[in-house]
């Protein structure tokens, strides 16, 4: 399941294939928004095994995607 709120996309899934597919979709959406705005990078945070957030962040330079774990 993918849900969005402002510039944050939440991805939750229970199997590796679904996680990969949903993260790919979320990053594609975030990249389109980042390209339109031209001022934020993409931050992917793993919050748990099958829980991730994909956000546009002004702390990440435009054109850069960073990954981190927060659990």
Secondary structure, DSSP 8 states (H G I E B T S, - for coil): -EEEETTEEEEE-SSHHHHHHHHHHHHHHHHHHHHHH-S-EEEEEEEETTEEEEEEETTS-TT-EEEEE--
